[in-house]
Amino acid sequence: VKLMGITKPRIHVDTVQGGVISAGAQSGATWRNATSVGWWLPSGDPSTFTTDYWGTMRGRTDKVGNLNFFIPAARAWYGQNTIDRAFDKGIVGYWHDEGDEGPDTGDITSASNFYNPLYQESVYTYQRANRSGTRVWSMNRHSYLGAQRYGYGVWSGDITTDWRTLLTEAPRMLQTINAGMARTGTDAGGTSGEDTSVGVTGSDSVGKNVPSGELYARWVQFAAM
């Protein structure tokens, strides 16, 4: 069994774990030191921290900071902590989500085309240097020319749960391959929306944000090709 772990390009700074591992320096400093070294987006100022939507859905108010992957030292820190804390515990692949949503800062750090490849580059560089006998693998929601060098795959991202979307996935994936990303995949079953082939009976039930059995089976068949 091979395990992948989903990641986000942000750190929960108010949690016990966040206080221990958040971005400061390789010396072990906590996230509170990140302001002085400027590792946060958009400005490095803790006043820019926001609540994470997953936490908000669960009634939590702890804050998250977006890591600035344009800074080499921040990438080195993130790669080291990801490999030392996750890879060595059995996570052999990385599902980088939401790296296409870099904060709008009005400068190069707003260029999300580059943000996600740098996000993965941080893990790739550290793993290749320190676990050289192992293959680097990642699946990402965003890509850019040249990202392949970092053990990079790309998937469709969050797409609609319906037959029309399944129909459009084949040409989208072929276009992605033609653009140079040979390893691409689809979000089988979709993420949200309405599968109108069945009656819509309510939120998060079959037909509403959940595909019918037929749609899901056909999507998995397609994804496995």
N, C-alpha and C positions, 0 to 999 in steps of 0.2 A: 504494500500500500504506500503510495506517495501522497504526501499532504502539501497543499498550497495554502498560504495564508493571505487573506485580504488585508490590504493596507490603505491608509489615507495619508496625504502629505501634510498632516497636521498632528500636533501633540496635545494630549489632554494635560493641561498644566496644573490643574487644581487637585488632581487625584494623588493618592499616596505614590502610585507608580510613576506618575508624571513628575512628581517632585524629585524622584530618584534618577530617572533616565532622561529627562527632557534636556533640550539643547543648551549646553553651556560650553563645555570643552571636554576633550578626551581625558582630562585629569579627574573627571568625576563631578564637576560643578553642576548645580541644578539649573533649571530653566531660568531662574532669576538672574543669572549672569549673562543670559543671551542678549539682554538689552545693550550692554556695553560692547558686545562684539557684533551686534547687528544681524543676528541670524533669523529674525522674524520678518515676514511680509505682512503688511506693506511697508512698515516704517521701523520695525524693531521695537516699537513702543508697546508695552503691555496694555495700554488703553485700547489697542486695536484688537485684542483678543475677543472672540465671539463665542457664543454657545454653539455646540455641535447639534445639528438637527436630529441625529439619532438620540442624543441625550434629551433633547427637548421633547421628543415623542414619548419619552419615558419619565417625564417630569423632573429631569435633572437640570441643574443650572451651572455645572462646572464648565470652565472655559477651555478653548482650544486656540493654539497659535499655529499659523501656517509657516512651515519651515522654508527658508530661502535656499533652494537648491542651486541657485546661481553662484553661491559662495562655496569654493572648494573645501574649506574647512568644515562647513556644515554638511556637505556631502560625505566627507570622510567620517564624520561622527555618526551620521545616520547609517552608513554602510556597515561600520564596525558594530554598532548596537544591533542592527538587524541580523547580521550573521552570527554574532556571538550569543545573542539571546533567543533567536528563533531557529536558524538553520541547525545549530548544534542540538536543538531539542526535537528535530524531526521535520521541520518545515523546509522542504527542498525546492519550493517554487513560490513566486510572489505575484499576487494578483493586485496590481496597482490601480486603484480606483480614484477617480476624481482629480487626477493630475492635469486635467484639461481646464481646471477652474482656478488658475492662478489669480490672485487678487489684482485688481486694476490699479496699478501704481503710476501709470503714465510714462514708464520707462521700459527698459529691456525686460524687466521682471514681469511685465504684463504679457510677454510673448509666450502664450501657453504652448505654441508649437515646440518650443525648446524646453519648457518646464518639465513635462513628463519624461522625455528621454534623459534629462539630467537626474531626475528622481530615480530611474532605474540604473543609470550609470553609477550612482553611489553604491548600490548593492553589488553590481557587476565587478567594479574595480576591486572592492575589498575581498569578495569571494575568490576572484581569480588570483589575487596576491597571497591569500592566506589559506585557501582550500583548493589548491590548484588541480587536484585530481578529480574535482567534481564539476558537473555541467551546470552552467547558469541558465535558469529558465524563468521567464516572467510573462504574464499576460497583462496587457495595458489597455486602457480605454482611449488612449490617444497616441498617435505616432507622428514621426517626422522623418524626412529623408536622412539616412545614416543611422537610424536607431537600431537597425539590425545588428550592428556590431556589439550590442550590449545584451545578447541573448534574449531578444525582444520578440514577443508576439503581440497581436492586437485583436481585441474582440469588439463586437458591435456596440458595446455600451448598453444602456437601458433603452429598450425598444418596446413597442406596443404589443400587447397580447391580442393578436388577431391574425386571420388568414392572409390579409393583404400584406402585412409586414413580413410574414414568412415568404411570400411570393417575391418580395423585393430583396431578400437576404442573399439569394444566389448571385444576382448581378453585382450587389455591393461587395460581396466577398471576392468575386473575380476582379473587380476594379481595384480592390485593395492589394491583391496579389500582383496585378499588372503594375501597380505603383511601387512594387519592390518589397512589400511585406508578405513573404511567403507563408508565414505562420499566422493564420487568422481564424477566428471562430465566431460563433453566433451566440447570443443570449437565449438559449433554448427555452421556448415557452413564452418569452417576453417578460416584461417587468410589471407593466400596469396597462389598464385599458379594458376594453370589453370584447370578449369573444362572442359575437352575435349569433354564432351557430347554436348556442344554447340560451336558455332563459337567464336573464340577469336577476339574481335573487338577493343581492346585497353586497356590501363591501367585503372584499377578500373571500368570496365564495366562487364556486365554479361559474365562469362567465364574467365575473367582475374581478379583474386583477389576477385571476387564476384561469389558465387555459382549460378547455374541455379535454377529456381523455384522448379524443381523436387528434386534436390540434397538437397536444403535447407529444404524442407518439410520433406523428409525422415530423415534428420539429427535431426530435431526438434522432430519428432516422436520418434526416438531412444533415444534422450536425456531425454525425458519426461517419459520413462519407469521406 
